[in-house]
């Protein structure tokens, strides 16, 4: 099959988008990885962390279902930007929380952000990658971003929690999200939708 033999074209917009997606995921993974520690620092036990995760799980499924209908075509860019805005707000709530309710609200908002950028990623690939390679690109983005984000977030987040303060964590989140926002402009430059290359 001639179409199957065509290699994935790693265009500049696609690479910018992947960089933005990775940066966004690093920020959220930092918070996710060290959430249990943050709950303990607020003076609560692991059972409250479990309750928080349960609430996030309840919120996650309907968000995926709704976003699957809302985040399509040209709306992808809008939802991706909204995702980054909510990401900043939720990260600040979690990092600067002085009580459990604020922390829980921040974590639930991050669940919404997770659903948003996951659906937006699928839609972006659908609109910008040759149909023959969409599955391959989604898998590569997912695998690479997951591995890289966990490595970076573990090193960076651990250092911040050990050496820094909640304010330093909040500033770090804002910087990372700002970088993701800047990178996304390169990823969403207007270009013609991908077409089958088989002639």
N, C-alpha and C positions, 0 to 999 in steps of 0.2 A: 504494500500500500504506500503510494507516494506521499500521502499526507502524514503517515506515521513516521516516515523517515526524516521529516523536517524537524530539525532541532529547535528547542525552545529559544526564542529570541529575547535575550535579556536587555530590553530597551532601557534607556535612561530613565523615563518615567517609572517603569516597573521597579528599577533598582532604588529610586528615591522613595517610592511607596513602601518597599520592603524595609528600608532604613527607618522610615517613620513608624511603621507597624512594630518593628523590633524595639525601638526606643519607647514607644507607648507601652508595650508589654513589659519591658524592664521595670518601669515605674510602678505598674500595678502589681507585679510579682514581688517587688520589695515589700510592699504593704502586706500582701497575702502571706508571704513566707514568715513574717515576724509578727503576725496578728496575735497569736497566742501569747507571746511575750508582752505585747502592748496591753492585753487584757490583764495580765498579772501585774503589770506596773500600775494599773488603775486600782489594784487591790481586790480583784475578783479571781475566782478559781476557774479551772478548765471547763466546768459545766456551763459557764456563761459563754465561753467561746464556742462550745458545742451548740448552744441555743442560737447564737448569732449565725453560725454556719447553716443550721436548719432553716432559719428564716430566709437566708440567701438562696438556699436550694428551692424553697417554695416560690420565691420571686422569679427565679431563673427561667423555668420552663415557659410560663406565659409570655415572658419578655421575648424569648426566641420565637415563639409563634406569632406574636404581633409584629416584630421587626421583620420577619420573613415576608410580611405583606407590605410593610411601609417602606423598607429600605430597598428600592429597586431603581435601576437606570440612573438618571441624572440626580436622583435624590441621594445617591450613595455618598457624594462629596459632602452634602449638608449633614447627613447623619454621622459621618466620620468626624466632622468638625464639632458637632454637638457632643460626640463621644469624648473628645479631648477636653472640652469645657467641663463636662460633668466629671471627667477624670481628675482634673485639677481641684474642683470643689470637694469631691469625695476624699481625695488624698489629704487635703488640708484638714478636713473634719476628723479623719482617723489619726493623723500625725499630731494634731494639736488638741485632741479630745482630753478633757479633764474629768469626764464622767462616762459611764457605760452607755447611756442612751445616745449620746452624740457619736460615740465610737460605732455603735450598731447601725445608726443611720448612714454613716460614712461607708461602712462595709456593704450595706444593702445597695447603696448607690453604685458601688464598685461592681456589684453583680450585674447591674443594669449596663454599666460601661462594658463589661466583659461580653455580654450578649450583643451589644451594639457593634463592637469592633470585630467580633467573630462573623456576624452576618455581613457587615460591610466588606470584610475581606473576601468572602465568597462572591459577593456581587461585583467587587472590583475586578477580580480575576475573570469572572464571567464576561465582563464588558471589555476587557483589555488584553486578554490572552487568547491565542488561537484555540478553538474548541478541542482540537486533538491533544492539547497539552495542559488543559485546565486542571485536571485531576493531579497531574504530576507537579504543577506549580503550587497548588494548594498544599499538597503533602510536604513539599520542600520548604515552603514558607513556614508551615506549622512546626515541622521538626527542627529547623534551624532556629526559629525564634524561641521555641520552648527551651531548647538546650542552652542557647546563649543567654536568654533572660534569667534562667535559674542560676547559672554560673555567676553572671555579673551582679544580680540582685543579692545573692548570698554573700559575696565579698563586700559589695558596697553597703548593703543594708546592715550587715553585721558590724562593719566598722562604724557606721553612723550611730547605731544603738549603743555600742560599747564606748565610743569616744565622744559622741556628740550629744545633742539635746533634741527634744521634740521640734524646736524651732529650726534646727539645722536639717532635720528630716523633711520638714515642710518646704524649706527653701530648695532642697534637693529635688523634691517632687515637681515644684514649679519650673525649675530649670530643665528637667528632663522632658516634661510635657511641652514646654516652650520649644525645645529642640524638635520634638515630634511634629509640632504644628508647623514650624518652618520647613521641615523636610517634606511635608505632605503637599506643599505647593508644587514641588517638582514632580510628584507622583500623579497629580490630578491635572496636568497640563492637557489642554484639549487636543485630542488626536482622534483619528478615525477608528471605529471599532474594529477589533481583529476579525479577519475574514479567513475562511478556509483557503489554504494555499495550494490545494489540489487543482490542477488544471486538466 
